[in-house]
Amino acid sequence: MARDARSALVALNRFGFGARGGASGDLVNAASDPRGFVKAELSRPDGVLLEMPGLLSTPALAEAVFAYQAEVKQAREAAAKAGAPEAAQATPARRSLSLDRAAMAMAGKEPDMKPQDSGNANATMAATEAMAPNAAKPPPQPLNIIQKTYRAEALARLQRAFIADCGFTERLVAFWSNHFCISANKGELARIWAGSFEREAIRPHVLGRFGDMLRAVEQHPAMLFFLDNQQSLGPESRAGQNRKRGLNENLAREIMELHTLGVGGGYTQEDVTSLARIITGWTFAGRQGKLGAPGSFVFNPNAHQPGAQLLLGKTYDDGGVAQGEAALSDISRHPSTARFIATKFVRHFVADDPPPLLVRRLTEVFQKSDGDLRAMTSSLLNSDEAWQAPLTKVRSPYEFLVATGRLLARIPDEPGLYLSSLNLLGQPLWSPAGPNGFPDSNAAWAAPEGMKLRLDISAQVAARAGGAIDPRDLLELVAADAASPETRQTVERAESRQQALALLLMSPEFQRR
């Protein structure tokens, strides 16, 4: 295997989203200076930010949701007064497509890419269509503001990944967004905020300080809503005593277990409870705007547990919101946090079993630089281990679909096909099953059933491309001299260009990073 070609593969695949079709310079540039090719994205001012017309702030989106919900309520009340009980009982999900299936339904514009769904409703619909293929189909339902926003945010994210030279900073965004994940399935606020959460709390800090990102994440309304901190009341606070409710420890627990210290990081259940008390009052303003602009982070002193709290052996005096900010600042600097973050970072970019020496080196950089993520990222790029380790990681569904689109030089102008394919492959955008995010291991993404679904999608992509693309040319973009004899032979001996393209998309050189 040619050394330059292999280094180019590492640059484009391990750290990026793969080569772009129609831009053969990607492989040439990556081969001539692999590390410089990747590092170039780190030096572009504001290159990681995503600011596009139509992408609104979290408070603006909250007002849009509240207005939409008020309209729905008024419509139901009007229908009830008019004597239409079915309309009165209708909900946004029943009156139109459900939020999850709205994106999947976009694949109806491209029948070849329509995913199978195990839901009874879709199964019944499919059976009905099979029995009466010529029956009139109902017109598509208009998208509401929540669905439109989700799709617009998804499209902006996809387009940024497609046009990036290497895609390293977009890979960093995806990593940190999954680390500090929320789920768009939580409800209407979570779905409309999923993109703004990433734009506001993740992107500005990807190359900044971990402590700043941690604070931005935990104070963002999307995270507070996802983990129910707006429901957490100090037992001895004024609101807690009036409402006879108490702590909700969800956010505090995930901060320590998933966001910072990690399991076995030296904290106890008592620490979780203490942190939960400390961050009572961290909430967001509701539709009435009594505490601030609707949808903005606010501190509610009436919900805050009064008094000093002991956390990880240190006492934090009651200072309102500052008490929680001081606690987060110290947790971000804890040795367990440095070790946990460095291990997860190396596991993502290098190997499921991260090289211990590389983990130790990044842990030290994290600690000595006060959580400087640019310094930690640069240390990864400067390490020989990151460039010499074999490409054994299997691309996640998101990485696979973006890499496919880049290779075929097709910048999407609507996100439906990608959203439906992500649902099919088990990685619905911004919608993990739990607060631990999507898995990041070959055991999750290289399973036979998942590979079969990728093959189905690859065959559909190839069929749509027809014979206009010569897969042999694409093979040079994907691997050049680093292509194995087996892969080269498989592509060249395929019965058609469509079959050759599908096999290329399923080749180890394309599936691994």
C-alpha positions in Angstrom: 0.0 0.0 0.0 1.4 3.4 -1.1 2.4 5.5 1.9 1.0 8.7 0.5 -2.3 7.1 -0.5 -2.7 5.5 3.0 -2.0 8.9 4.7 -4.6 10.5 2.5 -7.1 7.9 3.4 -6.5 8.5 7.1 -6.9 12.3 6.6 -10.1 12.0 4.6 -11.7 9.1 6.3 -10.5 8.9 9.9 -10.7 12.7 10.4 -13.2 13.7 7.7 -16.1 12.6 5.7 -14.2 11.2 2.7 -13.3 12.6 -0.7 -15.7 14.6 -2.8 -16.6 13.6 -6.3 -15.7 16.2 -8.9 -13.0 17.5 -6.6 -10.1 15.2 -7.3 -7.9 17.7 -5.5 -9.0 16.4 -2.2 -7.0 13.2 -2.6 -4.0 15.1 -4.0 -4.0 17.7 -1.3 -4.5 15.1 1.4 -1.6 13.0 0.1 0.8 15.8 -0.3 0.4 17.1 3.3 -2.1 14.9 5.2 -1.8 16.6 8.6 -1.8 20.1 7.1 -4.9 19.2 5.1 -6.8 18.3 8.2 -5.4 21.1 10.4 -6.4 23.7 7.8 -10.0 23.6 9.0 -8.9 24.5 12.5 -7.4 27.8 11.4 -10.5 29.2 9.7 -12.1 31.9 11.8 -15.7 31.0 12.8 -15.5 28.1 10.3 -17.4 25.9 12.7 -20.3 28.2 13.3 -23.5 27.7 11.3 -25.4 30.9 10.6 -27.8 30.8 7.7 -30.9 32.8 6.8 -34.0 31.3 8.4 -32.2 29.6 11.3 -33.7 31.2 14.4 -32.5 31.5 18.0 -33.9 29.3 20.7 -36.1 32.0 22.2 -37.5 32.9 18.8 -38.3 29.2 18.1 -40.0 28.9 21.5 -42.3 31.8 20.7 -43.1 30.1 17.4 -43.9 26.8 19.2 -46.1 28.6 21.8 -47.9 30.5 19.1 -48.5 27.2 17.1 -49.8 25.4 20.2 -52.1 28.3 20.9 -53.5 28.1 17.4 -54.1 24.4 17.7 -55.9 24.9 21.0 -58.1 27.6 19.6 -58.9 25.5 16.6 -59.9 22.6 18.8 -62.0 24.8 21.0 -63.7 26.3 18.0 -64.4 22.9 16.5 -65.9 21.7 19.8 -68.2 24.7 19.9 -69.3 24.0 16.3 -70.2 20.4 17.3 -67.4 18.6 15.5 -66.2 16.2 18.3 -63.6 14.4 16.1 -61.9 17.7 15.1 -62.1 18.8 18.7 -60.1 15.8 19.8 -57.5 16.1 17.1 -54.0 16.7 18.2 -51.1 18.0 16.0 -49.9 14.5 15.6 -53.3 13.2 14.5 -54.2 16.1 12.4 -51.0 15.8 10.3 -48.1 13.5 10.1 -46.3 12.6 13.3 -43.1 14.5 13.9 -41.0 11.5 13.5 -42.7 10.2 10.3 -42.9 13.6 8.7 -39.2 13.3 7.8 -39.6 9.7 6.7 -42.6 10.6 4.6 -40.4 12.9 2.5 -38.9 9.7 1.0 -42.3 9.3 -0.7 -40.9 11.7 -3.3 -38.3 9.0 -4.0 -40.1 5.7 -3.7 -36.9 3.7 -4.1 -35.5 5.1 -0.8 -38.7 4.7 1.2 -37.7 2.8 4.4 -39.7 -0.1 5.8 -41.4 0.7 9.1 -42.5 -1.8 11.6 -45.4 0.4 12.8 -48.9 -0.9 12.4 -50.1 2.3 10.7 -47.5 2.1 7.9 -47.9 -1.7 7.6 -51.6 -1.3 7.1 -51.1 1.5 4.6 -48.7 -0.6 2.6 -51.1 -3.5 2.6 -53.9 -1.3 1.4 -51.9 0.1 -1.4 -50.8 -3.4 -2.5 -54.5 -4.5 -2.7 -55.6 -1.3 -4.4 -52.6 0.2 -6.2 -54.8 2.5 -8.3 -56.8 3.9 -5.4 -56.6 7.7 -4.9 -54.0 8.7 -2.3 -54.7 11.5 0.1 -52.8 14.7 -0.6 -49.7 15.2 1.5 -50.3 17.1 4.7 -48.7 20.5 5.1 -45.7 20.7 7.5 -46.2 22.7 10.6 -43.6 25.1 12.0 -42.0 22.4 14.1 -41.5 20.0 11.2 -40.3 22.8 8.9 -37.7 24.0 11.4 -36.4 20.5 12.1 -36.0 19.9 8.4 -34.3 23.3 7.8 -31.8 22.7 10.6 -31.1 19.2 9.3 -30.5 20.5 5.8 -28.2 23.2 7.0 -26.1 20.6 8.9 -26.0 18.2 5.9 -25.0 20.9 3.4 -22.2 22.1 5.7 -20.8 18.5 5.9 -21.1 18.1 2.1 -19.2 21.2 1.1 -16.4 21.1 3.7 -12.9 20.3 2.3 -12.1 17.6 4.8 -15.0 17.8 7.2 -12.9 17.5 10.4 -14.6 20.4 12.2 -18.0 18.9 11.3 -16.9 15.6 12.6 -16.0 17.4 15.9 -19.5 18.9 16.0 -21.1 15.5 15.5 -18.9 14.0 18.3 -19.6 16.7 20.8 -23.3 16.9 19.9 -23.6 13.2 20.5 -21.6 13.5 23.8 -23.9 16.2 25.1 -27.0 14.7 23.4 -30.6 15.6 23.7 -33.5 13.8 21.9 -35.8 15.5 19.4 -38.3 12.8 20.3 -38.8 14.3 23.8 -41.6 16.7 22.5 -42.3 19.6 20.3 -39.9 22.0 22.1 -37.1 19.4 21.9 -37.6 18.9 18.2 -37.7 22.5 17.2 -34.7 23.2 19.5 -32.5 20.3 18.4 -30.7 22.3 15.7 -30.4 25.5 17.7 -29.0 23.6 20.7 -26.2 22.4 18.5 -25.7 25.8 16.9 -25.7 27.7 20.2 -24.2 25.4 22.8 -21.9 23.1 20.8 -20.5 24.8 17.7 -19.1 27.9 19.4 -17.0 25.8 21.8 -15.8 22.9 19.7 -12.4 24.5 19.6 -12.7 26.4 22.8 -12.7 25.4 26.5 -14.5 22.4 27.7 -15.7 24.2 30.8 -17.4 26.9 28.6 -19.1 24.2 26.5 -20.2 22.4 29.6 -21.8 25.6 31.0 -23.4 26.5 27.7 -24.9 23.0 27.4 -26.3 22.6 30.9 -27.9 26.1 30.8 -29.4 25.6 27.4 -33.2 25.3 27.4 -33.1 22.2 25.2 -30.9 20.3 27.8 -32.9 21.6 30.7 -36.1 20.5 29.0 -34.7 17.1 27.9 -33.6 16.2 31.4 -36.5 17.8 33.2 -34.6 20.3 35.3 -37.4 22.8 34.9 -39.4 20.4 37.1 -36.8 20.2 39.8 -37.6 22.1 43.0 -35.5 22.5 46.1 -37.4 20.7 48.9 -37.0 23.7 51.1 -37.4 26.4 48.4 -40.5 28.5 48.4 -41.9 26.7 45.3 -41.0 23.3 46.7 -42.9 23.9 49.9 -45.9 25.4 48.1 -46.2 22.6 45.5 -45.2 19.7 47.7 -42.6 18.6 45.1 -38.9 18.1 45.3 -35.8 17.3 43.4 -35.4 15.8 39.9 -31.9 14.4 39.7 -31.9 13.6 36.0 -29.7 16.4 34.8 -27.3 16.2 37.8 -26.8 12.5 37.3 -26.1 12.8 33.6 -23.7 15.7 34.1 -21.6 13.5 36.3 -22.0 10.1 34.7 -22.2 11.0 31.0 -20.9 14.5 30.5 -17.9 14.8 32.8 -16.6 12.4 35.4 -17.9 9.1 33.9 -18.9 5.9 35.6 -16.3 5.2 38.3 -15.2 8.8 38.3 -15.1 9.2 42.0 -18.6 10.5 42.8 -21.3 9.1 45.0 -25.1 9.2 45.0 -24.8 11.9 47.7 -22.8 14.0 45.2 -25.5 13.5 42.6 -28.1 14.7 45.1 -26.0 17.7 46.1 -25.5 18.8 42.5 -29.2 18.4 41.9 -29.8 20.8 44.8 -27.2 23.2 43.5 -28.8 23.5 40.1 -32.4 23.8 41.2 -33.8 27.0 39.8 -32.0 26.5 36.5 -34.9 26.6 34.0 -36.2 28.5 31.0 -38.9 31.1 30.7 -42.3 29.8 29.7 -44.9 31.1 27.3 -46.0 33.9 29.7 -42.5 35.3 29.9 -42.8 36.0 33.6 -39.1 35.3 34.3 -37.7 36.4 31.0 -38.0 36.1 27.3 -39.9 32.9 26.5 -37.4 30.1 25.7 -34.4 31.8 27.3 -32.3 30.4 30.2 -33.3 32.0 33.5 -32.6 31.4 37.2 -35.7 31.1 39.4 -34.7 31.8 43.0 -38.1 30.6 44.2 -37.2 27.1 43.0 -33.6 27.1 44.3 -32.7 25.0 47.3 -31.3 27.5 49.8 -28.0 27.0 51.7 -24.5 25.7 51.2 -23.9 22.2 49.6 -21.1 19.7 49.9 -20.1 18.3 46.5 -17.0 16.1 45.8 -15.5 17.1 49.2 -15.9 20.9 48.6 -18.5 23.2 50.1 -20.3 25.6 47.7 -21.9 28.6 49.4 -25.4 29.6 48.2 -24.9 32.2 45.6 -27.8 31.6 43.3 -26.9 30.7 39.8 -23.2 31.3 40.6 -23.3 28.3 43.0 -24.0 25.9 40.1 -21.6 27.6 37.7 -18.8 27.3 40.3 -19.6 23.6 40.7 -19.6 22.9 37.0 -16.3 24.8 36.6 -14.6 22.6 39.2 -16.1 19.4 37.8 -14.8 20.3 34.3 -11.3 20.5 35.8 -11.5 17.2 37.7 -8.9 14.6 36.8 -11.6 12.0 36.1 -13.2 14.4 33.6 -9.9 14.8 31.7 -9.5 11.0 31.6 -13.1 10.3 30.6 -13.1 12.9 27.8 -9.7 11.9 26.4 -10.6 8.2 26.3 -13.9 8.8 24.5 -12.3 11.2 22.1 -9.6 8.8 21.1 -12.1 5.9 20.9 -14.1 7.9 18.4 -11.4 8.9 16.1 -8.8 6.1 16.4 -10.1 2.7 17.6 -12.6 1.0 19.8 -9.7 0.0 22.0 -8.0 3.4 22.3 -4.1 3.3 22.5 -3.3 3.8 26.2 -0.3 6.1 25.6 -2.4 8.3 23.3 -5.2 8.6 25.9 -2.6 9.4 28.6 -1.1 12.2 26.4 -4.5 13.8 25.6 -5.5 13.5 29.3 -2.4 15.5 30.3 -3.0 18.1 27.6 -6.6 18.5 28.7 -5.5 19.0 32.3 -2.5 21.3 31.7 -4.4 23.5 29.2 -7.5 23.9 31.4 -9.7 21.9 29.1 -8.5 23.6 25.9 -10.2 21.5 23.2 -8.2 23.0 20.4 -5.0 21.9 22.2 -6.4 18.4 22.8 -7.5 18.1 19.2 -4.2 19.3 17.9 -2.4 16.8 20.1 -4.5 14.1 18.5 -3.5 15.3 15.0 0.1 15.5 16.0 0.3 12.0 17.3 1.8 9.2 15.3 -0.6 6.7 16.8 -3.6 8.4 15.2 -2.0 8.2 11.8 -0.4 4.7 12.1 -3.3 2.8 13.6 -5.2 0.7 11.0 -8.6 2.0 9.7 -10.8 -0.4 11.6 -13.7 1.8 12.8 -16.9 1.3 10.8 -18.6 4.6 9.7 -21.7 5.4 11.6 -24.9 5.6 9.4 -24.6 9.4 9.4 -21.0 9.3 8.3 -21.8 6.6 5.7 -24.6 8.7 4.1 -22.7 11.9 4.1 -19.6 10.2 2.6 -21.8 8.7 -0.1 -23.3 12.0 -1.0 -19.9 13.7 -1.1 -18.5 11.0 -3.3 -21.3 11.4 -5.8 -21.0 15.2 -5.6 -24.7 15.7 -4.7 -25.3 18.5 -2.3 -28.9 18.0 -1.0 -31.5 20.7 -1.5 -33.9 18.9 0.8 -33.2 16.5 3.7 -36.0 13.9 3.4 -34.0 11.1 1.8 -31.2 11.4 4.4 -33.5 11.7 7.3 -35.5 8.6 6.3 -32.3 6.6 5.7 -30.9 7.6 9.1 -34.2 6.4 10.6 -33.9 3.1 8.7 -30.2 2.6 9.7 -30.9 3.2 13.4 -29.4 6.7 13.9 -32.3 9.2 13.6 -30.9 12.7 13.5 -30.7 14.2 17.0 -32.8 11.4 18.4 -30.9 8.8 20.4 -32.8 6.4 22.5 -31.3 7.7 25.8 -29.1 10.4 27.2 -25.9 8.3 26.6 -26.2 9.1 22.9 -25.7 6.8 19.9 -23.1 4.0 20.3 -19.6 4.5 18.9 -18.4 1.0 18.2 -18.1 -1.6 15.5 -20.3 -3.9 17.6 -23.2 -1.4 17.0 -22.7 -0.4 13.4 -21.1 -3.5 11.8 -23.9 -5.9 12.8 -25.1 -8.1 9.8 -28.6 -6.6 9.8 -27.2 -3.1 9.6 -24.8 -4.0 6.8 -27.6 -5.5 4.9 -29.6 -2.3 5.1 -26.5 -0.4 3.9 -26.3 -2.7 1.0 -29.9 -2.1 0.1 -29.4 1.7 0.3 -26.2 1.4 -1.8 -28.1 -0.5 -4.5 -30.8 2.1 -4.5 -28.3 4.9 -4.8 -26.5 3.1 -7.6 -29.8 2.4 -9.5 -30.7 6.1 -9.3 -27.2 7.1 -10.5 -27.7 4.8 -13.5 -24.7 4.3 -15.8 -23.6 7.9 -15.9 -20.9 7.4 -13.3 -17.9 5.2 -13.8 -17.2 3.5 -10.4 -13.6 2.9 -11.5 -13.0 6.6 -11.4 -14.7 6.9 -8.0 -12.4 4.1 -6.7 -9.5 6.4 -7.5 -11.1 9.1 -5.3 -11.9 6.7 -2.5 -8.6 4.9 -2.3 -6.3 5.4 -5.3 -3.2 3.2 -4.8 -4.4 2.2 -1.4 -7.3 0.2 -2.8 -6.8 -3.5 -2.1 -6.5 -5.9 -5.1 -9.8 -7.6 -3.9 -11.7 -4.3 -4.0 -10.3 -3.3 -7.3 -11.1 -6.7 -8.8 -14.6 -6.6 -7.4 -15.4 -3.2 -9.0 -13.8 -4.1 -12.3 -15.6 -7.4 -12.7 -19.1 -6.2 -11.7 -21.8 -7.0 -14.2 -22.8 -3.3 -14.6 -21.8 0.1 -13.5 -24.7 0.2 -11.0 -23.6 -3.1 -9.4 -20.0 -1.8 -9.4 -21.0 1.4 -7.6 -23.0 -0.5 -5.0 -20.1 -2.8 -4.3 -17.7 0.2 -4.1 -19.9 1.8 -1.5 -19.8 -1.4 0.6 -16.1 -1.9 0.2 -13.8 -1.8 3.3 -12.1 1.2 1.9 -15.4 3.1 2.0 -17.0 1.7 5.0 -14.1 2.0 7.4 -12.5 5.1 8.8 
